[in-house]
Amino acid sequence: MDRAIALGFFDGLHLGHQALLERAARRASERGLTPALFTFDRSPREYVTGVPVPLLTTAAERQAAAEGLCPGAEVIVAPFDREMMTMPWQDFVTWLVRRWDARWLVAGHDFRFGHRNAGDAALLSRRAEELGLGCDIIPPVTLDGVTVSSTHIRGLLERGEAETAARFLGRPFAIAGPVRRGKGLGSSRLDAPTVNLVPDGHQLIPAFGVYVTRVTVEGHSGPAVTNVGVRPTVDTDGGVTVESHLLDQRGDLYGARCRVEFLQMLRPERRFESLADLRRQIARDGEAARAYFQSIS
C-alpha cells in the first residue's frame, strides 16, 4: 500500500497540523495513494530529556481526531524508543519508504528528525528527491498574526483561555478518560451531582478554575460546569480533580468513558467560607453555563 505521509508529532492536531494532513490527502487523491499521518506513541522530547511534557492529546485522541478530520486516512503510531532516538536522519527517510511504503512526504517548515534532530525540512526535501519521492514543506500557519503551534496553545490553556485555544486548535480542547467514584459530596451535600474524570497521566490540565463545558458520556452529550483544581472548600488531600456537574444528565455513570470539552472559563477556583456559599455559587455557575449555551444556539 503506497502512502502519502504527513510527518510530525501532531500534539493537538491544531490548524497547522491540519494543513499538513490536508496536503497529504490531496497528494494521495492526485496519485492514487493512501493518505497517512505518522506520529509517535510518546513525546520524543520527554523520552530524550526525562522531563515530563504535558500533552494536548494522547495518542488515542490524536488518532481519533485525525480519522475525524480525514476519513479514510491511516494513522501510524510508532514507538519512540532508543532505536528511533539514535536513527540517523537519512536512515529515517529510508525507513519510511521500506517499512511504510512512503511515496510522498509532507512536513512542516520546522520539522526536525533523526539522531540529535540533525534532519530538517531542507534535508528532508533533498533526501526525498534522492529516493525519488515527492515532498511538500508547509509554511507556517498563522492566526491573528501568531504562528499556530502546540506550545502556544498549551500556554493559552495554562492561562485558562479556552476559547482562544479552541480557535487555534480548530475545535475545543478536550480531556477524556473513565469516570471514577468520588466522595459523593455533590449529590449528598451540594445538590449538584457530578462526574469525576480520571485523565491520562501525560494529559495537560488547564488552569485551575470553573469552566463551561460539553460532556459526552456513553455517546450522550450535554452541557456541564466543570471544576479543575483541588476543591479547596471540600477537600484537603491536595489531589487535582476534573469534576463536572452535568446540567441535564443523571444516572450512575461510574466506570463509563467520559469526554470533557472546555468551552469558556467562568472564574478561577477559590475557597468558600461554607458549603452554603459554595452551593449558591454552583447555582450561579450553572445559570452562566446555560446562558452561554443559549447564546450559541
C-alpha contacts under 8 A as a table, 3 or more apart, distances in Angstrom:
res1	aa1	res2	aa2	distance
1	M	33	L	7.60
1	M	34	T	7.04
1	M	101	D	6.47
2	D	33	L	5.48
2	D	34	T	6.25
2	D	100	W	7.68
2	D	101	D	4.97
2	D	102	A	5.99
2	D	103	R	6.14
3	R	28	A	7.08
3	R	33	L	5.06
3	R	34	T	4.60
3	R	35	P	5.79
3	R	36	A	6.42
3	R	100	W	7.29
3	R	101	D	5.95
3	R	102	A	4.91
3	R	103	R	5.66
3	R	104	W	6.72
4	A	24	A	5.48
4	A	25	A	7.33
4	A	27	R	6.60
4	A	28	A	5.50
4	A	33	L	6.06
4	A	34	T	6.05
4	A	35	P	4.98
4	A	36	A	5.99
4	A	102	A	6.09
4	A	103	R	5.84
4	A	104	W	4.47
4	A	105	L	5.83
4	A	106	V	7.54
5	I	24	A	6.05
5	I	35	P	6.14
5	I	36	A	4.66
5	I	37	L	5.50
5	I	38	F	6.54
5	I	102	A	6.51
5	I	103	R	7.93
5	I	104	W	6.22
5	I	105	L	5.04
5	I	106	V	6.10
6	A	20	L	5.87
6	A	21	L	5.81
6	A	24	A	5.77
6	A	35	P	7.99
6	A	36	A	6.22
6	A	37	L	4.79
6	A	38	F	6.04
6	A	105	L	6.01
6	A	106	V	4.60
6	A	107	A	5.96
7	L	20	L	7.95
7	L	37	L	6.34
7	L	38	F	5.18
7	L	39	T	6.91
7	L	105	L	7.13
7	L	106	V	6.05
7	L	107	A	5.20
7	L	108	G	7.86
8	G	38	F	6.40
8	G	39	T	5.80
8	G	107	A	6.88
8	G	108	G	7.78
8	G	111	F	6.90
9	F	38	F	7.45
9	F	39	T	4.79
9	F	40	F	6.07
9	F	43	S	7.58
10	F	13	L	5.06
10	F	14	H	7.68
10	F	17	H	6.13
10	F	39	T	6.60
10	F	62	R	7.20
11	D	14	H	7.72
11	D	55	L	6.53
11	D	56	L	5.83
11	D	57	T	5.71
11	D	58	T	7.84
11	D	62	R	7.00
11	D	150	S	6.40
12	G	55	L	7.75
12	G	56	L	5.03
12	G	57	T	5.31
12	G	62	R	6.85
12	G	150	S	6.53
12	G	169	L	6.75
13	L	16	G	7.60
13	L	17	H	5.18
13	L	18	Q	6.28
13	L	62	R	6.61
13	L	65	A	7.10
13	L	66	A	7.34
13	L	169	L	6.89
14	H	17	H	5.26
14	H	18	Q	6.11
14	H	148	V	7.44
14	H	149	S	7.42
14	H	150	S	7.35
14	H	168	F	6.24
14	H	169	L	4.01
14	H	170	G	6.14
15	L	18	Q	4.95
15	L	19	A	6.38
15	L	141	V	7.25
15	L	148	V	6.78
15	L	168	F	6.10
15	L	169	L	5.61
15	L	170	G	5.85
16	G	19	A	5.26
16	G	20	L	6.90
16	G	140	P	7.16
16	G	141	V	5.29
16	G	142	T	8.00
16	G	148	V	5.87
16	G	149	S	7.02
17	H	20	L	5.21
17	H	21	L	6.42
18	Q	21	L	4.98
18	Q	22	E	5.98
18	Q	69	L	7.84
19	A	22	E	5.12
19	A	23	R	6.23
19	A	138	I	7.58
19	A	141	V	7.87
20	L	23	R	5.20
20	L	24	A	6.24
20	L	106	V	6.23
20	L	107	A	6.49
20	L	108	G	7.01
20	L	138	I	6.73
21	L	24	A	5.09
21	L	25	A	6.15
21	L	36	A	7.84
21	L	37	L	6.88
21	L	70	C	7.58
22	E	25	A	5.08
22	E	26	R	6.18
22	E	70	C	7.70
23	R	26	R	5.01
23	R	27	R	6.17
23	R	106	V	7.15
24	A	27	R	5.18
24	A	28	A	6.05
24	A	35	P	5.78
24	A	36	A	7.18
24	A	104	W	7.81
24	A	105	L	7.46
24	A	106	V	6.17
25	A	28	A	5.04
25	A	29	S	6.17
25	A	34	T	7.84
25	A	35	P	5.05
25	A	36	A	7.79
25	A	70	C	7.54
25	A	73	A	7.68
26	R	29	S	5.13
26	R	30	E	6.20
27	R	30	E	5.08
27	R	31	R	6.16
27	R	33	L	7.56
27	R	35	P	7.93
27	R	104	W	7.50
28	A	31	R	5.32
28	A	32	G	5.56
28	A	33	L	4.24
28	A	34	T	5.58
28	A	35	P	5.37
29	S	32	G	5.46
29	S	33	L	6.48
29	S	34	T	7.90
30	E	33	L	7.85
33	L	103	R	7.96
34	T	73	A	6.93
34	T	74	E	7.43
35	P	72	G	7.55
35	P	73	A	4.99
35	P	74	E	6.32
36	A	73	A	5.17
36	A	74	E	4.47
36	A	75	V	5.66
36	A	76	I	7.00
37	L	66	A	7.69
37	L	73	A	7.23
37	L	74	E	6.31
37	L	75	V	4.92
37	L	76	I	5.97
38	F	75	V	6.19
38	F	76	I	4.76
38	F	77	V	6.25
38	F	78	A	7.50
39	T	75	V	7.61
39	T	76	I	6.12
39	T	77	V	5.05
39	T	78	A	6.29
40	F	43	S	7.02
40	F	44	P	7.67
40	F	59	A	7.57
40	F	76	I	7.98
40	F	77	V	5.10
40	F	78	A	4.78
40	F	79	P	5.67
40	F	80	F	5.82
41	D	59	A	5.75
41	D	77	V	5.73
41	D	78	A	5.94
41	D	79	P	5.29
41	D	80	F	6.41
42	R	46	E	7.74
42	R	47	Y	7.49
42	R	59	A	7.45
42	R	79	P	7.30
42	R	80	F	6.36
43	S	46	E	5.24
43	S	47	Y	6.32
43	S	53	V	7.01
43	S	80	F	7.75
44	P	47	Y	5.05
44	P	48	V	6.12
44	P	80	F	6.41
44	P	85	M	7.79
45	R	48	V	5.20
45	R	49	T	5.94
45	R	50	G	7.82
45	R	51	V	7.81
45	R	53	V	7.51
46	E	49	T	5.29
46	E	50	G	5.09
46	E	51	V	5.21
46	E	52	P	5.43
46	E	53	V	5.78
47	Y	50	G	5.53
47	Y	51	V	7.80
47	Y	80	F	7.68
47	Y	81	D	7.69
48	V	85	M	7.68
52	P	202	H	7.54
53	V	202	H	7.02
54	P	202	H	5.30
54	P	203	Q	5.44
54	P	204	L	4.48
54	P	205	I	7.84
55	L	58	T	6.76
55	L	202	H	5.97
55	L	203	Q	4.97
55	L	204	L	5.01
56	L	150	S	7.62
56	L	154	R	7.11
56	L	173	F	7.57
56	L	203	Q	6.27
56	L	204	L	5.60
57	T	60	A	7.77
57	T	61	E	5.44
57	T	62	R	5.91
57	T	175	I	7.87
57	T	203	Q	6.61
57	T	204	L	7.94
58	T	61	E	5.08
58	T	62	R	6.20
58	T	200	D	7.56
58	T	202	H	7.53
58	T	203	Q	6.74
59	A	62	R	5.11
59	A	63	Q	6.24
59	A	77	V	7.49
60	A	63	Q	5.12
60	A	64	A	6.24
61	E	64	A	5.07
61	E	65	A	6.03
62	R	65	A	5.15
62	R	66	A	6.08
63	Q	66	A	5.20
63	Q	67	E	6.21
63	Q	75	V	6.05
64	A	67	E	5.23
64	A	68	G	6.19
65	A	68	G	5.06
65	A	69	L	6.15
66	A	69	L	5.11
66	A	70	C	5.95
66	A	71	P	7.83
66	A	73	A	7.39
66	A	75	V	7.27
67	E	70	C	5.24
67	E	71	P	5.04
67	E	72	G	6.81
67	E	73	A	6.15
67	E	74	E	7.66
67	E	75	V	7.68
68	G	71	P	5.83
70	C	73	A	5.62
79	P	84	M	7.75
80	F	83	E	7.86
80	F	84	M	5.66
80	F	85	M	6.82
81	D	84	M	5.30
81	D	85	M	6.05
82	R	85	M	4.90
82	R	86	T	6.12
83	E	86	T	5.45
83	E	87	M	6.12
84	M	87	M	5.23
84	M	114	G	7.68
84	M	115	H	7.98
85	M	114	G	6.83
85	M	115	H	5.68
85	M	116	R	7.75
86	T	114	G	6.96
86	T	115	H	4.66
86	T	116	R	7.60
87	M	91	D	6.40
87	M	92	F	6.33
87	M	114	G	5.56
87	M	115	H	5.32
88	P	91	D	5.32
88	P	92	F	6.38
88	P	114	G	4.96
88	P	115	H	5.05
88	P	118	A	7.78
89	W	92	F	5.10
89	W	93	V	6.75
89	W	113	F	6.07
89	W	114	G	3.85
89	W	115	H	6.28
89	W	117	N	7.70
89	W	118	A	6.39
89	W	119	G	5.18
90	Q	93	V	5.58
90	Q	94	T	6.55
90	Q	114	G	7.58
90	Q	119	G	7.77
90	Q	127	R	6.98
91	D	94	T	4.95
91	D	95	W	5.90
92	F	95	W	4.97
92	F	96	L	6.33
92	F	113	F	7.90
92	F	114	G	6.37
93	V	96	L	5.15
93	V	97	V	6.63
93	V	124	L	7.56
93	V	127	R	7.26
93	V	128	A	7.45
94	T	97	V	5.18
94	T	98	R	6.28
94	T	131	L	7.94
95	W	98	R	5.09
95	W	99	R	5.57
95	W	100	W	7.50
96	L	99	R	5.45
96	L	100	W	5.13
96	L	101	D	6.53
96	L	102	A	5.66
97	V	100	W	5.59
97	V	101	D	4.56
97	V	102	A	4.49
97	V	103	R	7.02
98	R	101	D	5.69
98	R	102	A	7.63
102	A	105	L	7.01
102	A	133	L	7.72
103	R	133	L	5.23
103	R	134	G	6.43
104	W	133	L	5.43
104	W	134	G	4.39
104	W	135	C	5.52
105	L	128	A	7.77
105	L	133	L	7.33
105	L	134	G	6.21
105	L	135	C	4.67
105	L	136	D	6.39
106	V	135	C	5.72
106	V	136	D	4.81
106	V	137	I	5.97
106	V	138	I	7.35
107	A	111	F	6.19
107	A	121	A	7.09
107	A	136	D	6.51
107	A	137	I	5.14
107	A	138	I	6.17
108	G	111	F	5.25
108	G	121	A	7.21
108	G	137	I	5.48
108	G	138	I	4.77
108	G	139	P	6.42
108	G	140	P	7.37
109	H	121	A	5.87
109	H	137	I	5.78
109	H	138	I	5.65
109	H	139	P	5.32
109	H	140	P	6.59
110	D	120	D	7.07
110	D	121	A	6.60
111	F	120	D	5.71
111	F	121	A	5.69
112	R	117	N	5.29
112	R	118	A	7.02
112	R	119	G	5.39
112	R	120	D	4.63
112	R	121	A	6.95
113	F	116	R	7.76
113	F	117	N	4.71
113	F	118	A	6.41
113	F	119	G	4.92
113	F	120	D	6.52
114	G	117	N	5.08
114	G	118	A	5.80
114	G	119	G	5.69
115	H	118	A	6.02
115	H	119	G	7.96
117	N	120	D	7.48
119	G	123	L	5.92
119	G	124	L	6.79
120	D	123	L	5.36
120	D	124	L	6.11
121	A	124	L	5.00
121	A	125	S	6.31
121	A	137	I	6.74
122	A	125	S	5.24
122	A	126	R	6.35
123	L	126	R	4.99
123	L	127	R	6.03
124	L	127	R	5.18
124	L	128	A	5.99
124	L	135	C	7.97
125	S	128	A	5.12
125	S	129	E	6.26
125	S	135	C	5.93
125	S	136	D	7.64
125	S	137	I	7.78
126	R	129	E	5.23
126	R	130	E	6.38
127	R	130	E	5.01
127	R	131	L	6.32
128	A	131	L	5.14
128	A	132	G	6.08
128	A	133	L	4.80
128	A	134	G	6.50
128	A	135	C	6.41
129	E	132	G	5.01
129	E	133	L	5.66
129	E	134	G	7.00
129	E	135	C	7.81
130	E	133	L	7.63
140	P	147	T	6.24
140	P	148	V	7.46
141	V	147	T	5.76
141	V	148	V	5.79
142	T	145	G	5.68
142	T	146	V	5.11
142	T	147	T	4.24
142	T	148	V	5.43
143	L	146	V	5.25
143	L	147	T	6.46
143	L	148	V	6.61
143	L	168	F	7.16
148	V	152	H	6.94
148	V	153	I	7.75
148	V	168	F	6.25
149	S	152	H	5.32
149	S	153	I	6.40
150	S	153	I	5.11
150	S	154	R	6.11
151	T	154	R	5.18
151	T	155	G	6.38
152	H	155	G	5.15
152	H	156	L	6.41
153	I	156	L	5.04
153	I	157	L	6.34
153	I	165	A	5.48
153	I	168	F	6.91
153	I	169	L	7.58
154	R	157	L	5.21
154	R	158	E	6.09
154	R	204	L	7.74
155	G	158	E	5.06
155	G	159	R	6.43
156	L	159	R	5.25
156	L	160	G	6.37
156	L	161	E	5.10
156	L	162	A	7.05
156	L	164	T	7.15
156	L	165	A	5.87
157	L	160	G	4.78
157	L	161	E	5.37
157	L	162	A	5.84
157	L	165	A	6.49
157	L	205	I	7.95
157	L	206	P	4.95
157	L	207	A	6.33
158	E	161	E	7.61
158	E	205	I	7.58
158	E	206	P	5.01
158	E	207	A	4.71
159	R	206	P	7.36
159	R	207	A	5.55
160	G	206	P	6.07
160	G	207	A	4.87
160	G	208	F	7.60
160	G	209	G	7.66
160	G	265	M	6.20
161	E	164	T	5.64
161	E	165	A	6.22
161	E	264	Q	7.41
161	E	265	M	6.97
162	A	165	A	5.05
162	A	166	A	6.17
162	A	172	P	7.43
162	A	173	F	7.14
162	A	262	F	6.18
162	A	263	L	5.84
162	A	264	Q	5.43
162	A	265	M	6.51
163	E	166	A	5.16
163	E	167	R	6.63
163	E	172	P	7.47
163	E	263	L	5.86
163	E	264	Q	5.65
164	T	167	R	5.17
164	T	168	F	6.66
165	A	168	F	5.25
165	A	169	L	6.11
165	A	172	P	7.32
165	A	173	F	7.07
166	A	169	L	4.95
166	A	170	G	5.69
166	A	171	R	4.94
166	A	172	P	4.40
166	A	173	F	6.03
166	A	263	L	7.74
167	R	170	G	5.16
167	R	171	R	6.65
167	R	172	P	7.79
168	F	171	R	7.94
169	L	172	P	6.98
169	L	173	F	7.33
172	P	261	E	5.74
172	P	262	F	5.96
172	P	263	L	6.21
173	F	261	E	5.73
173	F	262	F	5.66
173	F	263	L	7.79
174	A	259	R	6.67
174	A	260	V	5.29
174	A	261	E	4.24
174	A	262	F	6.05
175	I	199	P	6.52
175	I	203	Q	7.50
175	I	259	R	5.73
175	I	260	V	5.30
175	I	261	E	6.73
176	A	197	L	7.46
176	A	198	V	7.81
176	A	199	P	6.17
176	A	200	D	7.82
176	A	257	R	7.35
176	A	258	C	5.57
176	A	259	R	4.16
176	A	260	V	6.24
177	G	197	L	5.96
177	G	198	V	5.32
177	G	199	P	5.20
177	G	200	D	6.86
177	G	257	R	5.69
177	G	258	C	5.45
177	G	259	R	6.56
178	P	197	L	5.90
178	P	198	V	5.62
178	P	199	P	7.68
178	P	254	Y	7.78
178	P	255	G	5.54
178	P	256	A	5.54
178	P	257	R	4.49
178	P	258	C	5.70
179	V	195	V	6.21
179	V	196	N	5.42
179	V	197	L	4.74
179	V	198	V	6.24
179	V	253	L	6.76
179	V	254	Y	5.11
179	V	255	G	4.97
179	V	256	A	5.54
179	V	257	R	6.30
179	V	258	C	6.26
180	R	195	V	7.35
180	R	196	N	5.49
180	R	197	L	6.13
180	R	198	V	6.46
180	R	254	Y	5.60
180	R	255	G	6.05
181	R	184	G	7.90
181	R	195	V	7.81
181	R	196	N	6.81
181	R	254	Y	6.01
182	G	185	L	7.90
182	G	195	V	7.75
182	G	196	N	6.35
184	G	187	S	5.71
184	G	188	S	6.03
185	L	188	S	5.21
185	L	189	R	5.23
185	L	190	L	6.29
186	G	189	R	5.96
186	G	190	L	4.82
186	G	191	D	5.91
186	G	192	A	4.76
186	G	193	P	4.84
186	G	194	T	5.91
187	S	190	L	6.05
187	S	191	D	5.12
187	S	192	A	5.43
187	S	193	P	4.46
187	S	194	T	7.25
188	S	191	D	6.46
189	R	275	L	7.93
190	L	193	P	7.91
190	L	275	L	7.21
190	L	278	L	7.86
190	L	279	R	5.53
191	D	279	R	7.53
192	A	245	H	6.22
192	A	282	I	7.70
193	P	245	H	5.91
193	P	246	L	7.06
193	P	250	R	7.66
194	T	243	E	6.35
194	T	244	S	5.23
194	T	245	H	4.37
194	T	246	L	6.31
195	V	243	E	5.71
195	V	244	S	5.30
195	V	245	H	6.63
195	V	246	L	7.60
195	V	253	L	7.32
195	V	254	Y	7.74
196	N	241	T	6.95
196	N	242	V	5.85
196	N	243	E	4.49
196	N	244	S	6.46
197	L	241	T	7.28
197	L	242	V	5.44
197	L	243	E	6.30
197	L	244	S	7.94
197	L	258	C	6.89
198	V	241	T	7.81
198	V	242	V	7.35
199	P	203	Q	6.43
199	P	242	V	7.90
200	D	203	Q	5.21
205	I	228	V	7.83
206	P	228	V	7.44
207	A	228	V	7.32
207	A	229	G	8.00
208	F	227	N	7.52
208	F	228	V	4.94
208	F	229	G	4.75
208	F	268	P	6.26
208	F	269	E	5.77
209	G	227	N	5.79
209	G	228	V	5.35
209	G	229	G	6.50
209	G	265	M	7.01
209	G	266	L	7.50
209	G	267	R	5.73
209	G	268	P	3.98
209	G	269	E	4.07
209	G	270	R	7.86
210	V	225	V	6.82
210	V	226	T	5.58
210	V	227	N	4.45
210	V	228	V	6.33
210	V	265	M	5.96
210	V	266	L	5.52
210	V	267	R	5.45
210	V	268	P	6.15
210	V	269	E	6.20
211	Y	225	V	5.67
211	Y	226	T	5.17
211	Y	227	N	6.44
211	Y	228	V	7.96
211	Y	262	F	6.51
211	Y	263	L	6.97
211	Y	264	Q	5.49
211	Y	265	M	4.24
211	Y	266	L	5.26
211	Y	267	R	7.30
212	V	223	P	7.65
212	V	224	A	6.20
212	V	225	V	4.93
212	V	226	T	6.47
212	V	262	F	6.42
212	V	263	L	5.52
212	V	264	Q	5.14
212	V	265	M	6.24
212	V	266	L	6.70
212	V	289	A	5.40
212	V	292	Y	7.75
213	T	223	P	6.13
213	T	224	A	5.11
213	T	225	V	5.69
213	T	226	T	6.30
213	T	260	V	6.41
213	T	261	E	5.32
213	T	262	F	4.70
213	T	263	L	5.28
213	T	264	Q	7.17
214	R	221	S	6.62
214	R	222	G	5.60
214	R	223	P	4.77
214	R	224	A	5.67
214	R	260	V	5.86
214	R	261	E	5.08
214	R	262	F	6.86
214	R	263	L	7.37
215	V	221	S	5.46
215	V	222	G	5.56
215	V	223	P	6.36
215	V	224	A	6.29
215	V	244	S	7.87
215	V	246	L	7.48
215	V	258	C	7.00
215	V	259	R	5.63
215	V	260	V	4.57
215	V	261	E	6.30
216	T	219	G	5.93
216	T	220	H	5.25
216	T	221	S	4.08
216	T	222	G	6.55
216	T	258	C	5.69
216	T	259	R	5.10
216	T	260	V	6.56
217	V	220	H	5.31
217	V	221	S	6.50
217	V	253	L	7.78
217	V	256	A	6.68
217	V	257	R	5.93
217	V	258	C	4.65
217	V	259	R	6.61
218	E	256	A	6.53
218	E	257	R	6.24
218	E	258	C	7.09
222	G	246	L	7.14
222	G	247	L	7.33
222	G	248	D	6.43
222	G	249	Q	7.11
223	P	246	L	6.38
223	P	247	L	5.78
223	P	248	D	6.84
223	P	289	A	7.51
223	P	290	R	7.55
223	P	293	F	7.57
224	A	244	S	6.20
224	A	245	H	5.42
224	A	246	L	4.48
224	A	247	L	5.22
224	A	248	D	7.87
224	A	286	G	7.64
224	A	289	A	7.13
225	V	244	S	5.52
225	V	245	H	5.16
225	V	246	L	6.73
225	V	247	L	7.48
225	V	285	D	6.97
225	V	286	G	6.42
225	V	289	A	6.65
226	T	242	V	6.74
226	T	243	E	5.43
226	T	244	S	4.01
226	T	245	H	6.12
227	N	231	R	7.87
227	N	241	T	7.57
227	N	242	V	5.91
227	N	243	E	5.22
227	N	244	S	6.26
227	N	269	E	7.47
228	V	240	V	7.20
228	V	241	T	5.79
228	V	242	V	4.75
228	V	243	E	6.54
228	V	269	E	7.60
229	G	239	G	7.91
229	G	240	V	5.05
229	G	241	T	5.50
229	G	242	V	6.88
229	G	269	E	6.87
230	V	235	D	6.96
230	V	238	G	5.58
230	V	239	G	5.65
230	V	240	V	4.80
230	V	241	T	6.05
231	R	234	V	5.85
231	R	235	D	5.52
231	R	241	T	7.66
231	R	269	E	7.69
231	R	271	R	7.61
232	P	235	D	5.49
232	P	236	T	6.73
232	P	270	R	6.91
232	P	271	R	5.19
232	P	272	F	7.92
233	T	270	R	7.82
233	T	271	R	4.94
233	T	272	F	5.58
233	T	273	E	7.35
233	T	274	S	7.38
233	T	275	L	7.40
233	T	278	L	7.71
234	V	275	L	7.84
235	D	238	G	7.15
246	L	249	Q	5.52
246	L	250	R	7.39
247	L	286	G	7.17
253	L	256	A	5.53
262	F	265	M	7.86
265	M	268	P	7.83
266	L	285	D	7.37
266	L	288	A	7.87
272	F	275	L	7.23
272	F	277	D	6.16
272	F	278	L	5.85
273	E	277	D	6.66
273	E	278	L	7.94
274	S	277	D	5.27
274	S	278	L	6.43
275	L	278	L	4.89
275	L	279	R	5.96
276	A	279	R	5.00
276	A	280	R	6.31
277	D	280	R	5.25
277	D	281	Q	6.31
278	L	281	Q	5.06
278	L	282	I	6.12
279	R	282	I	5.11
279	R	283	A	6.40
280	R	283	A	5.16
280	R	284	R	6.41
281	Q	284	R	4.97
281	Q	285	D	6.09
282	I	285	D	5.00
282	I	286	G	6.18
283	A	286	G	5.10
283	A	287	E	6.34
284	R	287	E	5.07
284	R	288	A	6.22
285	D	288	A	5.05
285	D	289	A	6.17
286	G	289	A	5.07
286	G	290	R	6.22
287	E	290	R	5.16
287	E	291	A	6.20
288	A	291	A	5.07
288	A	292	Y	6.24
289	A	292	Y	5.01
289	A	293	F	6.41
290	R	293	F	5.23
290	R	294	Q	6.21
291	A	294	Q	5.05
291	A	295	S	6.17
292	Y	295	S	5.13
292	Y	296	I	6.63
293	F	296	I	5.34
293	F	297	S	6.13
294	Q	297	S	5.21
